[in-house]
Amino acid sequence: MTVLVTGATGFVGLNLLRSLDREAVAMVRPSSSTSRLPDGVDTVEADLSDADSLAAALDGVDGVVHLAAAVYDKARMAGTNATGTERLVDAAADAGVDRFVFASTIGAHPEVPADADSAYQQSKVASEELLFGRDHPFEVSAIYPTYIFGQRDYRLTRYEHVRPIATNRLLVPPLYTADTYNIVHVDDVVATIRRCLDGTTGRQLVTGPNLSNKQVLGAIAEYTPGKCTVVNVPYGAIRWGVKPAMDVLYRAGISPVPGDGFLERGDYGTVREDLTERAPVRQRSWRTAIRDTVEWYESVGLL
């Protein structure tokens, strides 16, 4: 089987291409850098906005792994994530491929309510309708990972969690807010994609346990050079202690921001308890995912 991989130069794509046991073709845009692709991987220039280039890219291909997506650029999300996926699906059908594997997001899974205010999640929901709301001449799989950690994060998508610990000996609010996480290893996402290429179809969750901020920051501190100590402060103390103190400092012109920002409670992929620790492959622990991320950042000189 020859597999076309979109988003090949991204976090998941680079890890996938290093583990595939079949011929792969990396679909790249003309502006993409291919220097980090594994040796021997063929490339083809194409764009999700150009149906003719997609048809050419799919020539001789048996399977598609669709990882490409606009994540941060809201102006491009509908056109790239929904319309672009539709063009690729149509081109794959015309090319006679056997399997189509789609990388979705946990917020687009039918059992996890999508955030109505998230343009990214809504664009993925629209893509879901293209894949599972129609009949196709190929087998369809979709994977739904939570918050991915691991090696080869060249775009530093998880560095924001590591950097404060790497640059401080003591981490206390307001250097962090009260967040929750559900972390999975990039290797488990890759293994699930490979399982789908081998014939597993349908919707595949890739989830870990739900975690507290204390657990995640403590694990990062354990593996990060510098011996940072993370002081866990209960949310109630932040609300009734840190926030009023920061408001006073803000009014005095000492703090650039008021205290409301310290009450934010970010959610990085948590799911209902009955949906935790689900995957069609044997999973690595969330601590291993954090360790491998930190060690990779260290190996490239960021820590």
C-alpha positions as CSV (number, residue, x, y, z in Angstrom):
1,M,0.0,0.0,0.0
2,T,1.2,3.5,-0.9
3,V,-0.1,6.2,1.5
4,L,-0.4,9.9,0.8
5,V,0.1,11.9,4.0
6,T,-1.2,15.5,4.2
7,G,0.2,17.6,7.0
8,A,3.3,15.6,6.7
9,T,5.6,18.2,8.1
10,G,3.6,18.7,11.3
11,F,3.9,17.2,14.8
12,V,2.0,14.0,14.1
13,G,3.0,13.8,10.5
14,L,6.8,13.7,11.2
15,N,6.3,11.0,13.9
16,L,4.0,9.0,11.6
17,L,6.4,9.0,8.6
18,R,9.2,7.7,10.8
19,S,7.1,4.7,11.8
20,L,5.2,3.7,8.7
21,D,6.0,0.2,7.4
22,R,4.8,1.0,3.9
23,E,5.6,3.4,1.1
24,A,4.6,6.9,1.9
25,V,4.3,10.1,-0.1
26,A,4.3,13.4,1.8
27,M,2.0,16.0,0.4
28,V,3.5,19.5,0.9
29,R,2.7,23.0,-0.2
30,P,5.3,24.8,-2.3
31,S,6.2,27.0,0.7
32,S,6.7,24.0,3.0
33,S,10.1,23.1,4.3
34,T,10.9,19.4,3.8
35,S,14.2,19.3,5.6
36,R,12.8,17.4,8.7
37,L,11.2,14.7,6.7
38,P,12.8,11.2,7.1
39,D,15.3,10.3,4.4
40,G,13.7,8.4,1.5
41,V,10.2,9.8,1.8
42,D,8.9,11.0,-1.5
43,T,7.1,14.4,-1.7
44,V,4.5,15.8,-3.9
45,E,3.4,19.4,-4.1
46,A,-0.3,20.0,-3.8
47,D,-2.8,22.2,-2.0
48,L,-6.2,21.5,-0.5
49,S,-7.5,24.6,-2.4
50,D,-6.5,23.1,-5.8
51,A,-8.5,20.1,-7.0
52,D,-6.2,19.5,-9.9
53,S,-3.1,19.3,-7.7
54,L,-4.9,16.8,-5.4
55,A,-5.8,14.6,-8.3
56,A,-2.2,14.5,-9.4
57,A,-1.0,13.9,-5.9
58,L,-3.3,10.9,-5.5
59,D,-2.0,9.1,-8.7
60,G,-0.9,5.6,-7.7
61,V,-2.0,6.0,-4.1
62,D,-3.9,3.3,-2.2
63,G,-4.5,5.1,1.1
64,V,-4.8,8.6,2.5
65,V,-3.9,9.9,6.0
66,H,-5.4,13.4,6.2
67,L,-3.6,15.4,9.0
68,A,-3.5,18.8,7.4
69,A,-5.6,21.5,9.1
70,A,-5.7,25.2,9.9
71,V,-5.6,25.3,13.7
72,Y,-4.9,28.9,14.6
73,D,-5.9,30.9,11.5
74,K,-9.7,31.4,11.9
75,A,-9.9,32.9,8.4
76,R,-8.6,29.7,6.8
77,M,-10.4,27.1,9.0
78,A,-13.6,26.7,7.0
79,G,-11.9,26.7,3.6
80,T,-9.0,24.4,4.7
81,N,-10.6,22.1,7.2
82,A,-14.1,21.6,5.7
83,T,-14.0,22.6,2.0
84,G,-10.4,21.4,1.6
85,T,-11.3,18.0,3.2
86,E,-14.3,17.8,0.8
87,R,-12.0,18.3,-2.2
88,L,-9.6,15.7,-0.9
89,V,-12.4,13.2,-0.3
90,D,-13.7,13.7,-3.8
91,A,-10.3,13.3,-5.3
92,A,-9.6,10.2,-3.3
93,A,-12.9,8.7,-4.6
94,D,-12.0,9.5,-8.2
95,A,-8.5,8.0,-7.6
96,G,-9.9,4.7,-6.3
97,V,-8.1,4.7,-3.0
98,D,-8.9,1.9,-0.6
99,R,-8.7,3.7,2.8
100,F,-9.1,7.2,4.1
101,V,-7.9,8.0,7.7
102,F,-8.9,11.4,9.0
103,A,-7.3,13.1,12.1
104,S,-10.1,14.9,13.9
105,T,-10.2,16.4,17.4
106,I,-11.8,15.2,20.6
107,G,-14.3,18.0,20.5
108,A,-15.7,16.7,17.2
109,H,-16.5,13.2,18.5
110,P,-20.3,12.6,18.7
111,E,-20.1,11.8,22.5
112,V,-18.1,14.9,23.3
113,P,-20.1,18.2,22.8
114,A,-18.3,20.5,20.5
115,D,-17.6,24.0,21.6
116,A,-20.0,26.3,19.7
117,D,-17.5,29.1,20.0
118,S,-14.6,27.1,18.7
119,A,-14.2,27.7,14.9
120,Y,-11.7,24.9,14.8
121,Q,-13.9,22.3,16.4
122,Q,-16.9,23.4,14.3
123,S,-14.8,23.1,11.1
124,K,-13.9,19.5,12.2
125,V,-17.5,18.7,12.8
126,A,-18.3,19.8,9.3
127,S,-15.6,17.5,8.0
128,E,-17.1,14.7,10.0
129,E,-20.4,15.1,8.1
130,L,-18.5,14.8,4.8
131,L,-16.9,11.5,5.9
132,F,-19.7,9.8,7.9
133,G,-22.7,11.4,6.4
134,R,-22.1,10.1,2.9
135,D,-21.3,6.8,1.2
136,H,-17.8,6.4,-0.1
137,P,-16.0,3.8,-2.3
138,F,-13.3,3.6,0.3
139,E,-13.1,2.6,4.0
140,V,-13.2,5.5,6.4
141,S,-11.6,5.9,9.8
142,A,-11.3,8.9,12.0
143,I,-9.2,9.4,15.1
144,Y,-10.0,11.6,18.0
145,P,-7.0,12.4,20.2
146,T,-7.1,14.6,23.3
147,Y,-4.0,16.7,24.2
148,I,-0.9,15.2,22.4
149,F,2.5,15.3,24.0
150,G,5.7,13.7,22.6
151,Q,8.9,14.2,20.6
152,R,9.4,16.2,17.4
153,D,7.3,19.1,18.5
154,Y,9.1,21.5,16.2
155,R,6.3,24.0,16.3
156,L,6.6,24.1,20.1
157,T,2.9,23.5,20.6
158,R,3.5,22.2,24.2
159,Y,6.5,24.4,25.1
160,E,4.2,26.9,26.9
161,H,3.7,24.3,29.6
162,V,7.4,23.5,30.0
163,R,9.0,26.9,29.7
164,P,7.7,28.5,32.9
165,I,9.0,25.5,34.9
166,A,12.4,25.6,33.1
167,T,12.9,29.3,33.8
168,N,11.7,29.4,37.4
169,R,13.0,27.8,40.6
170,L,9.6,28.3,42.2
171,L,6.3,28.2,40.4
172,V,3.3,29.7,42.1
173,P,0.1,31.5,41.0
174,P,-0.1,33.8,39.1
175,L,2.6,32.0,37.0
176,Y,-0.1,29.4,36.1
177,T,-3.8,29.1,36.3
178,A,-6.0,26.2,37.4
179,D,-6.2,24.0,34.3
180,T,-7.2,20.4,33.6
181,Y,-5.7,18.1,31.1
182,N,-6.2,14.8,29.2
183,I,-2.8,13.8,27.8
184,V,-1.9,11.2,25.2
185,H,1.4,10.2,23.7
186,V,2.0,11.1,20.0
187,D,3.2,7.5,19.5
188,D,-0.2,6.2,20.5
189,V,-1.8,8.6,18.0
190,V,0.6,7.3,15.3
191,A,-0.1,3.6,16.3
192,T,-3.8,4.2,16.0
193,I,-3.4,5.7,12.5
194,R,-1.4,2.6,11.5
195,R,-4.1,0.4,12.9
196,C,-6.6,2.2,10.8
197,L,-4.4,1.7,7.7
198,D,-4.4,-2.0,8.5
199,G,-8.2,-2.1,8.3
200,T,-9.7,-0.8,11.5
201,T,-12.6,1.5,10.5
202,G,-15.0,3.9,12.1
203,R,-14.4,6.4,14.9
204,Q,-11.4,5.8,17.2
205,L,-10.9,7.6,20.5
206,V,-7.4,8.2,21.7
207,T,-7.7,9.4,25.3
208,G,-5.8,9.3,28.6
209,P,-6.9,9.9,32.1
210,N,-8.2,13.3,33.2
211,L,-5.5,15.1,35.1
212,S,-5.2,18.1,37.5
213,N,-2.8,21.0,37.0
214,K,-0.9,19.7,40.1
215,Q,-0.3,16.4,38.4
216,V,0.8,17.8,35.1
217,L,3.0,20.6,36.4
218,G,4.5,18.3,39.0
219,A,5.5,15.8,36.3
220,I,7.0,18.4,34.1
221,A,9.0,19.7,37.0
222,E,10.2,16.2,37.8
223,Y,11.7,15.7,34.3
224,T,12.8,19.3,33.5
225,P,16.4,20.4,34.4
226,G,16.6,23.1,37.0
227,K,14.7,21.5,39.9
228,C,11.7,23.8,39.9
229,T,9.3,23.5,42.8
230,V,5.6,23.8,41.9
231,V,3.5,25.1,44.7
232,N,-0.1,23.9,44.4
233,V,-2.5,26.5,45.5
234,P,-6.2,25.5,45.7
235,Y,-8.6,27.3,43.4
236,G,-10.4,28.8,46.3
237,A,-7.2,30.4,47.5
238,I,-6.6,31.8,44.1
239,R,-10.1,33.2,43.9
240,W,-10.2,34.7,47.4
241,G,-6.5,35.5,47.8
242,V,-4.6,35.9,44.6
243,K,-7.3,37.7,42.6
244,P,-7.9,40.4,45.2
245,A,-4.2,40.9,45.7
246,M,-3.6,41.3,41.9
247,D,-6.6,43.7,41.7
248,V,-4.9,45.9,44.3
249,L,-1.6,45.8,42.5
250,Y,-3.4,46.6,39.2
251,R,-5.2,49.6,40.7
252,A,-1.8,50.8,42.1
253,G,-0.3,50.6,38.6
254,I,2.1,47.8,39.7
255,S,0.5,44.9,37.8
256,P,-0.3,45.3,34.1
257,V,-3.4,43.1,34.4
258,P,-6.3,42.8,36.9
259,G,-7.0,39.6,38.9
260,D,-9.8,38.2,36.7
261,G,-7.3,36.5,34.4
262,F,-6.0,34.3,37.2
263,L,-9.5,32.8,37.6
264,E,-9.4,31.2,34.2
265,R,-9.6,27.5,34.2
266,G,-8.3,26.1,30.9
267,D,-9.4,22.7,29.7
268,Y,-6.9,20.8,27.6
269,G,-9.0,17.9,26.2
270,T,-10.8,16.4,29.2
271,V,-13.6,14.0,28.6
272,R,-16.3,12.2,30.6
273,E,-14.9,9.6,32.9
274,D,-16.4,6.7,30.8
275,L,-14.5,8.0,27.8
276,T,-11.0,8.2,29.5
277,E,-8.1,5.9,28.6
278,R,-9.6,4.6,25.4
279,A,-7.6,3.6,22.3
280,P,-7.4,0.7,19.9
281,V,-3.7,0.2,20.8
282,R,-1.8,-0.4,24.0
283,Q,-1.1,3.0,25.5
284,R,1.9,4.6,27.0
285,S,1.4,6.5,30.2
286,W,0.8,10.2,30.3
287,R,3.9,10.6,32.4
288,T,5.9,8.9,29.6
289,A,4.4,11.4,27.2
290,I,5.5,14.3,29.3
291,R,9.0,12.8,29.9
292,D,9.6,12.3,26.2
293,T,8.4,15.8,25.4
294,V,10.8,17.4,27.9
295,E,13.7,15.2,26.9
296,W,13.2,16.1,23.2
297,Y,13.1,19.9,24.1
298,E,16.3,19.3,26.0
299,S,17.9,17.4,23.1
300,V,17.3,20.4,20.7
301,G,18.7,22.9,23.1
302,L,15.5,24.5,24.4
303,L,16.1,23.5,28.0
